[in-house]
Amino acid sequence: NQLQPDLVLLTGDLLMPFSEDEHGYLLDALAKLEAPTFACLGNHDLPVQERLVDELAGVGVQLLVDQAHLLHVDGVAVEIVGVGFHWRKARDHLQRALAALPPSPDASVRLLMAHDPRLFRWVEPGRFHMVLSGHTHGGQVGTDMFGVPWSVDPRIAEMQLILATVVWDQIPHVCNSIEAFGMAEGGLYRAPG
């Protein structure tokens, strides 16, 4: 609130494993937000998805699961789309969700919240002005910054490589993790969490 944000967008993993029953601290913090607040689900949120929908709504957070919301921020029409998280057939799910949610003709700015950064490569160029994601769990140990997509966990290496591609390609990316470092054409980048 001190920073007076126009919007707060949460890109999933609101809960961690085994915190499903002990997350009152999260709800208390979210209830204090004064800006319009939206969220999409991360993989850690799936076990309590149904309950989380009601809990978030109770503190003023709108959860978008394959849904869109149009609002005005300082006179600018902003469309926010949130897509659900799927381990398998993620591309198919994304394509079906976006086909069912055509761009609003009234929106001047279009934002996509997609927890999984693998989805970036399948988003039609120009469809969104910004794609926001999480799931990279920043600060990971990996060698992708040297051009070798390796990490302690191979799935992380793939995501970090995608992050490097996206940052320097068509779709801007905001990482909600601790930090992500990498090397892309043009030099070293640092995406603050």
ChimeraX commands (.cxc) that place a marker at each C-alpha (Angstrom):
marker #1 position 0.00,0.00,0.00 radius 0.5
marker #1 position 2.88,2.33,0.74 radius 0.5
marker #1 position 3.97,2.09,-2.92 radius 0.5
marker #1 position 0.39,2.82,-4.06 radius 0.5
marker #1 position 0.27,0.23,-6.86 radius 0.5
marker #1 position -2.44,0.50,-9.50 radius 0.5
marker #1 position -2.79,-3.29,-9.58 radius 0.5
marker #1 position -1.46,-6.31,-7.73 radius 0.5
marker #1 position -1.09,-9.49,-9.79 radius 0.5
marker #1 position -0.16,-12.76,-8.07 radius 0.5
marker #1 position 1.13,-15.49,-10.36 radius 0.5
marker #1 position 0.53,-18.58,-8.27 radius 0.5
marker #1 position 2.20,-20.75,-5.67 radius 0.5
marker #1 position 0.46,-18.74,-2.99 radius 0.5
marker #1 position 0.76,-21.80,-0.76 radius 0.5
marker #1 position 3.52,-24.30,-0.28 radius 0.5
marker #1 position 3.16,-28.02,0.33 radius 0.5
marker #1 position 1.91,-28.73,3.84 radius 0.5
marker #1 position 0.77,-25.12,4.37 radius 0.5
marker #1 position -2.69,-25.77,2.96 radius 0.5
marker #1 position -4.24,-25.65,6.43 radius 0.5
marker #1 position -1.98,-22.96,7.89 radius 0.5
marker #1 position -2.10,-19.94,5.58 radius 0.5
marker #1 position -4.03,-17.40,7.61 radius 0.5
marker #1 position -0.95,-15.16,7.47 radius 0.5
marker #1 position -1.34,-14.99,3.67 radius 0.5
marker #1 position -5.02,-14.09,3.84 radius 0.5
marker #1 position -4.35,-11.47,6.51 radius 0.5
marker #1 position -1.68,-9.83,4.34 radius 0.5
marker #1 position -3.83,-9.91,1.20 radius 0.5
marker #1 position -6.80,-8.42,3.05 radius 0.5
marker #1 position -4.74,-5.28,3.71 radius 0.5
marker #1 position -4.12,-4.57,0.01 radius 0.5
marker #1 position -5.94,-1.51,-1.26 radius 0.5
marker #1 position -5.27,-1.93,-4.99 radius 0.5
marker #1 position -7.36,-4.26,-7.18 radius 0.5
marker #1 position -5.76,-7.68,-6.74 radius 0.5
marker #1 position -5.90,-10.67,-9.08 radius 0.5
marker #1 position -4.30,-14.10,-8.95 radius 0.5
marker #1 position -3.83,-17.25,-10.99 radius 0.5
marker #1 position -3.09,-20.70,-9.59 radius 0.5
marker #1 position 0.30,-22.32,-9.30 radius 0.5
marker #1 position 0.98,-26.02,-8.96 radius 0.5
marker #1 position 1.28,-25.75,-5.16 radius 0.5
marker #1 position -2.22,-24.23,-4.98 radius 0.5
marker #1 position -3.99,-27.07,-6.79 radius 0.5
marker #1 position -4.63,-29.36,-3.78 radius 0.5
marker #1 position -6.84,-26.70,-2.17 radius 0.5
marker #1 position -8.08,-24.91,-5.27 radius 0.5
marker #1 position -11.78,-24.98,-4.41 radius 0.5
marker #1 position -11.24,-23.69,-0.88 radius 0.5
marker #1 position -8.71,-21.11,-2.05 radius 0.5
marker #1 position -11.21,-19.55,-4.48 radius 0.5
marker #1 position -13.57,-18.70,-1.61 radius 0.5
marker #1 position -10.81,-17.65,0.78 radius 0.5
marker #1 position -9.25,-15.27,-1.75 radius 0.5
marker #1 position -12.62,-13.79,-2.67 radius 0.5
marker #1 position -13.24,-13.23,1.04 radius 0.5
marker #1 position -10.20,-10.94,1.23 radius 0.5
marker #1 position -10.85,-9.13,-2.06 radius 0.5
marker #1 position -8.60,-11.13,-4.40 radius 0.5
marker #1 position -10.15,-12.26,-7.67 radius 0.5
marker #1 position -8.80,-15.61,-8.81 radius 0.5
marker #1 position -8.76,-15.94,-12.60 radius 0.5
marker #1 position -8.72,-19.53,-13.85 radius 0.5
marker #1 position -9.20,-19.46,-17.61 radius 0.5
marker #1 position -11.04,-16.19,-17.16 radius 0.5
marker #1 position -10.65,-12.56,-18.13 radius 0.5
marker #1 position -11.48,-9.35,-16.31 radius 0.5
marker #1 position -11.64,-5.84,-17.75 radius 0.5
marker #1 position -11.07,-2.88,-15.46 radius 0.5
marker #1 position -10.05,0.75,-15.78 radius 0.5
marker #1 position -6.85,1.96,-14.20 radius 0.5
marker #1 position -6.37,5.73,-14.33 radius 0.5
marker #1 position -8.68,5.88,-17.34 radius 0.5
marker #1 position -6.92,3.05,-19.21 radius 0.5
marker #1 position -8.91,-0.11,-20.03 radius 0.5
marker #1 position -6.83,-3.08,-18.85 radius 0.5
marker #1 position -7.74,-6.67,-19.63 radius 0.5
marker #1 position -6.29,-9.26,-17.27 radius 0.5
marker #1 position -6.41,-12.92,-18.31 radius 0.5
marker #1 position -5.47,-15.73,-15.95 radius 0.5
marker #1 position -4.94,-19.30,-17.12 radius 0.5
marker #1 position -4.93,-22.46,-15.05 radius 0.5
marker #1 position -1.87,-24.55,-14.33 radius 0.5
marker #1 position -1.51,-27.96,-16.01 radius 0.5
marker #1 position 1.50,-30.25,-15.90 radius 0.5
marker #1 position 0.42,-32.24,-18.93 radius 0.5
marker #1 position -0.85,-30.95,-22.26 radius 0.5
marker #1 position -0.16,-27.40,-21.12 radius 0.5
marker #1 position -0.04,-26.12,-24.70 radius 0.5
marker #1 position -3.43,-27.64,-25.57 radius 0.5
marker #1 position -4.97,-26.20,-22.42 radius 0.5
marker #1 position -3.54,-22.73,-23.10 radius 0.5
marker #1 position -4.78,-22.73,-26.69 radius 0.5
marker #1 position -8.29,-23.82,-25.65 radius 0.5
marker #1 position -8.43,-21.25,-22.86 radius 0.5
marker #1 position -7.28,-18.36,-25.04 radius 0.5
marker #1 position -9.59,-19.38,-27.90 radius 0.5
marker #1 position -12.51,-19.13,-25.46 radius 0.5
marker #1 position -11.30,-15.70,-24.31 radius 0.5
marker #1 position -10.91,-13.50,-27.39 radius 0.5
marker #1 position -9.16,-10.16,-26.78 radius 0.5
marker #1 position -11.50,-7.49,-25.50 radius 0.5
marker #1 position -11.97,-4.81,-28.18 radius 0.5
marker #1 position -12.25,-2.25,-25.37 radius 0.5
marker #1 position -8.85,-3.04,-23.81 radius 0.5
marker #1 position -5.91,-0.70,-24.39 radius 0.5
marker #1 position -3.60,-2.99,-22.39 radius 0.5
marker #1 position -3.77,-6.78,-22.20 radius 0.5
marker #1 position -1.97,-8.77,-19.49 radius 0.5
marker #1 position -1.68,-12.54,-19.15 radius 0.5
marker #1 position -1.03,-14.26,-15.83 radius 0.5
marker #1 position 0.32,-17.77,-16.45 radius 0.5
marker #1 position 2.11,-19.45,-13.56 radius 0.5
marker #1 position 4.12,-21.71,-15.87 radius 0.5
marker #1 position 6.73,-19.90,-18.01 radius 0.5
marker #1 position 6.74,-22.81,-20.50 radius 0.5
marker #1 position 3.55,-21.27,-21.90 radius 0.5
marker #1 position 5.35,-18.20,-23.27 radius 0.5
marker #1 position 6.50,-19.93,-26.41 radius 0.5
marker #1 position 2.89,-20.76,-27.31 radius 0.5
marker #1 position 1.36,-17.32,-26.78 radius 0.5
marker #1 position 0.51,-15.67,-30.08 radius 0.5
marker #1 position 2.85,-12.68,-30.61 radius 0.5
marker #1 position 1.02,-9.43,-30.04 radius 0.5
marker #1 position -1.88,-11.00,-28.14 radius 0.5
marker #1 position -0.71,-9.56,-24.81 radius 0.5
marker #1 position 1.36,-6.55,-23.90 radius 0.5
marker #1 position 2.89,-8.38,-20.96 radius 0.5
marker #1 position 2.93,-11.93,-19.70 radius 0.5
marker #1 position 3.57,-12.44,-16.00 radius 0.5
marker #1 position 4.69,-15.72,-14.57 radius 0.5
marker #1 position 6.11,-17.45,-11.53 radius 0.5
marker #1 position 7.25,-21.04,-11.05 radius 0.5
marker #1 position 10.93,-20.41,-11.76 radius 0.5
marker #1 position 11.74,-20.35,-8.03 radius 0.5
marker #1 position 14.56,-17.85,-8.57 radius 0.5
marker #1 position 18.01,-18.18,-7.21 radius 0.5
marker #1 position 18.35,-21.71,-8.61 radius 0.5
marker #1 position 21.78,-23.13,-9.30 radius 0.5
marker #1 position 22.17,-23.65,-13.03 radius 0.5
marker #1 position 24.61,-23.12,-15.88 radius 0.5
marker #1 position 22.18,-21.64,-18.40 radius 0.5
marker #1 position 23.94,-18.28,-18.08 radius 0.5
marker #1 position 26.92,-19.88,-19.81 radius 0.5
marker #1 position 24.80,-21.22,-22.67 radius 0.5
marker #1 position 24.48,-24.73,-21.19 radius 0.5
marker #1 position 20.89,-25.52,-20.13 radius 0.5
marker #1 position 21.70,-27.53,-17.01 radius 0.5
marker #1 position 20.52,-27.29,-13.44 radius 0.5
marker #1 position 20.30,-29.44,-10.34 radius 0.5
marker #1 position 16.71,-30.02,-11.52 radius 0.5
marker #1 position 16.47,-30.29,-15.35 radius 0.5
marker #1 position 12.97,-28.75,-15.34 radius 0.5
marker #1 position 14.46,-25.59,-13.84 radius 0.5
marker #1 position 17.09,-25.38,-16.58 radius 0.5
marker #1 position 14.35,-25.53,-19.21 radius 0.5
marker #1 position 12.40,-22.75,-17.51 radius 0.5
marker #1 position 15.46,-20.54,-17.09 radius 0.5
marker #1 position 16.34,-20.99,-20.75 radius 0.5
marker #1 position 12.79,-20.00,-21.71 radius 0.5
marker #1 position 13.06,-16.96,-19.45 radius 0.5
marker #1 position 16.24,-15.88,-21.24 radius 0.5
marker #1 position 14.56,-16.30,-24.63 radius 0.5
marker #1 position 11.43,-14.44,-23.62 radius 0.5
marker #1 position 13.20,-11.51,-21.98 radius 0.5
marker #1 position 15.02,-10.81,-25.23 radius 0.5
marker #1 position 12.22,-11.71,-27.61 radius 0.5
marker #1 position 8.67,-10.45,-28.20 radius 0.5
marker #1 position 6.94,-10.88,-24.87 radius 0.5
marker #1 position 8.12,-9.06,-21.75 radius 0.5
marker #1 position 8.34,-11.21,-18.64 radius 0.5
marker #1 position 8.12,-10.39,-14.97 radius 0.5
marker #1 position 9.46,-13.08,-12.65 radius 0.5
marker #1 position 7.92,-13.21,-9.18 radius 0.5
marker #1 position 10.71,-15.30,-7.72 radius 0.5
marker #1 position 13.58,-14.32,-5.47 radius 0.5
marker #1 position 15.83,-13.51,-8.43 radius 0.5
marker #1 position 16.76,-15.01,-11.76 radius 0.5
marker #1 position 20.09,-14.53,-13.48 radius 0.5
marker #1 position 20.97,-15.51,-17.00 radius 0.5
marker #1 position 22.89,-14.80,-20.16 radius 0.5
marker #1 position 21.17,-13.99,-23.42 radius 0.5
marker #1 position 22.27,-12.46,-26.67 radius 0.5
marker #1 position 23.25,-8.95,-25.76 radius 0.5
marker #1 position 24.66,-9.71,-22.33 radius 0.5
marker #1 position 23.88,-10.59,-18.76 radius 0.5
marker #1 position 20.44,-9.81,-17.39 radius 0.5
marker #1 position 19.00,-9.86,-13.90 radius 0.5
marker #1 position 15.27,-10.19,-13.35 radius 0.5
marker #1 position 14.52,-9.00,-9.82 radius 0.5
marker #1 position 11.99,-11.00,-7.85 radius 0.5
marker link #1:1,2 radius 0.2
marker link #1:2,3 radius 0.2
marker link #1:3,4 radius 0.2
marker link #1:4,5 radius 0.2
marker link #1:5,6 radius 0.2
marker link #1:6,7 radius 0.2
marker link #1:7,8 radius 0.2
marker link #1:8,9 radius 0.2
marker link #1:9,10 radius 0.2
marker link #1:10,11 radius 0.2
marker link #1:11,12 radius 0.2
marker link #1:12,13 radius 0.2
marker link #1:13,14 radius 0.2
marker link #1:14,15 radius 0.2
marker link #1:15,16 radius 0.2
marker link #1:16,17 radius 0.2
marker link #1:17,18 radius 0.2
marker link #1:18,19 radius 0.2
marker link #1:19,20 radius 0.2
marker link #1:20,21 radius 0.2
marker link #1:21,22 radius 0.2
marker link #1:22,23 radius 0.2
marker link #1:23,24 radius 0.2
marker link #1:24,25 radius 0.2
marker link #1:25,26 radius 0.2
marker link #1:26,27 radius 0.2
marker link #1:27,28 radius 0.2
marker link #1:28,29 radius 0.2
marker link #1:29,30 radius 0.2
marker link #1:30,31 radius 0.2
marker link #1:31,32 radius 0.2
marker link #1:32,33 radius 0.2
marker link #1:33,34 radius 0.2
marker link #1:34,35 radius 0.2
marker link #1:35,36 radius 0.2
marker link #1:36,37 radius 0.2
marker link #1:37,38 radius 0.2
marker link #1:38,39 radius 0.2
marker link #1:39,40 radius 0.2
marker link #1:40,41 radius 0.2
marker link #1:41,42 radius 0.2
marker link #1:42,43 radius 0.2
marker link #1:43,44 radius 0.2
marker link #1:44,45 radius 0.2
marker link #1:45,46 radius 0.2
marker link #1:46,47 radius 0.2
marker link #1:47,48 radius 0.2
marker link #1:48,49 radius 0.2
marker link #1:49,50 radius 0.2
marker link #1:50,51 radius 0.2
marker link #1:51,52 radius 0.2
marker link #1:52,53 radius 0.2
marker link #1:53,54 radius 0.2
marker link #1:54,55 radius 0.2
marker link #1:55,56 radius 0.2
marker link #1:56,57 radius 0.2
marker link #1:57,58 radius 0.2
marker link #1:58,59 radius 0.2
marker link #1:59,60 radius 0.2
marker link #1:60,61 radius 0.2
marker link #1:61,62 radius 0.2
marker link #1:62,63 radius 0.2
marker link #1:63,64 radius 0.2
marker link #1:64,65 radius 0.2
marker link #1:65,66 radius 0.2
marker link #1:66,67 radius 0.2
marker link #1:67,68 radius 0.2
marker link #1:68,69 radius 0.2
marker link #1:69,70 radius 0.2
marker link #1:70,71 radius 0.2
marker link #1:71,72 radius 0.2
marker link #1:72,73 radius 0.2
marker link #1:73,74 radius 0.2
marker link #1:74,75 radius 0.2
marker link #1:75,76 radius 0.2
marker link #1:76,77 radius 0.2
marker link #1:77,78 radius 0.2
marker link #1:78,79 radius 0.2
marker link #1:79,80 radius 0.2
marker link #1:80,81 radius 0.2
marker link #1:81,82 radius 0.2
marker link #1:82,83 radius 0.2
marker link #1:83,84 radius 0.2
marker link #1:84,85 radius 0.2
marker link #1:85,86 radius 0.2
marker link #1:86,87 radius 0.2
marker link #1:87,88 radius 0.2
marker link #1:88,89 radius 0.2
marker link #1:89,90 radius 0.2
marker link #1:90,91 radius 0.2
marker link #1:91,92 radius 0.2
marker link #1:92,93 radius 0.2
marker link #1:93,94 radius 0.2
marker link #1:94,95 radius 0.2
marker link #1:95,96 radius 0.2
marker link #1:96,97 radius 0.2
marker link #1:97,98 radius 0.2
marker link #1:98,99 radius 0.2
marker link #1:99,100 radius 0.2
marker link #1:100,101 radius 0.2
marker link #1:101,102 radius 0.2
marker link #1:102,103 radius 0.2
marker link #1:103,104 radius 0.2
marker link #1:104,105 radius 0.2
marker link #1:105,106 radius 0.2
marker link #1:106,107 radius 0.2
marker link #1:107,108 radius 0.2
marker link #1:108,109 radius 0.2
marker link #1:109,110 radius 0.2
marker link #1:110,111 radius 0.2
marker link #1:111,112 radius 0.2
marker link #1:112,113 radius 0.2
marker link #1:113,114 radius 0.2
marker link #1:114,115 radius 0.2
marker link #1:115,116 radius 0.2
marker link #1:116,117 radius 0.2
marker link #1:117,118 radius 0.2
marker link #1:118,119 radius 0.2
marker link #1:119,120 radius 0.2
marker link #1:120,121 radius 0.2
marker link #1:121,122 radius 0.2
marker link #1:122,123 radius 0.2
marker link #1:123,124 radius 0.2
marker link #1:124,125 radius 0.2
marker link #1:125,126 radius 0.2
marker link #1:126,127 radius 0.2
marker link #1:127,128 radius 0.2
marker link #1:128,129 radius 0.2
marker link #1:129,130 radius 0.2
marker link #1:130,131 radius 0.2
marker link #1:131,132 radius 0.2
marker link #1:132,133 radius 0.2
marker link #1:133,134 radius 0.2
marker link #1:134,135 radius 0.2
marker link #1:135,136 radius 0.2
marker link #1:136,137 radius 0.2
marker link #1:137,138 radius 0.2
marker link #1:138,139 radius 0.2
marker link #1:139,140 radius 0.2
marker link #1:140,141 radius 0.2
marker link #1:141,142 radius 0.2
marker link #1:142,143 radius 0.2
marker link #1:143,144 radius 0.2
marker link #1:144,145 radius 0.2
marker link #1:145,146 radius 0.2
marker link #1:146,147 radius 0.2
marker link #1:147,148 radius 0.2
marker link #1:148,149 radius 0.2
marker link #1:149,150 radius 0.2
marker link #1:150,151 radius 0.2
marker link #1:151,152 radius 0.2
marker link #1:152,153 radius 0.2
marker link #1:153,154 radius 0.2
marker link #1:154,155 radius 0.2
marker link #1:155,156 radius 0.2
marker link #1:156,157 radius 0.2
marker link #1:157,158 radius 0.2
marker link #1:158,159 radius 0.2
marker link #1:159,160 radius 0.2
marker link #1:160,161 radius 0.2
marker link #1:161,162 radius 0.2
marker link #1:162,163 radius 0.2
marker link #1:163,164 radius 0.2
marker link #1:164,165 radius 0.2
marker link #1:165,166 radius 0.2
marker link #1:166,167 radius 0.2
marker link #1:167,168 radius 0.2
marker link #1:168,169 radius 0.2
marker link #1:169,170 radius 0.2
marker link #1:170,171 radius 0.2
marker link #1:171,172 radius 0.2
marker link #1:172,173 radius 0.2
marker link #1:173,174 radius 0.2
marker link #1:174,175 radius 0.2
marker link #1:175,176 radius 0.2
marker link #1:176,177 radius 0.2
marker link #1:177,178 radius 0.2
marker link #1:178,179 radius 0.2
marker link #1:179,180 radius 0.2
marker link #1:180,181 radius 0.2
marker link #1:181,182 radius 0.2
marker link #1:182,183 radius 0.2
marker link #1:183,184 radius 0.2
marker link #1:184,185 radius 0.2
marker link #1:185,186 radius 0.2
marker link #1:186,187 radius 0.2
marker link #1:187,188 radius 0.2
marker link #1:188,189 radius 0.2
marker link #1:189,190 radius 0.2
marker link #1:190,191 radius 0.2
marker link #1:191,192 radius 0.2
marker link #1:192,193 radius 0.2
view
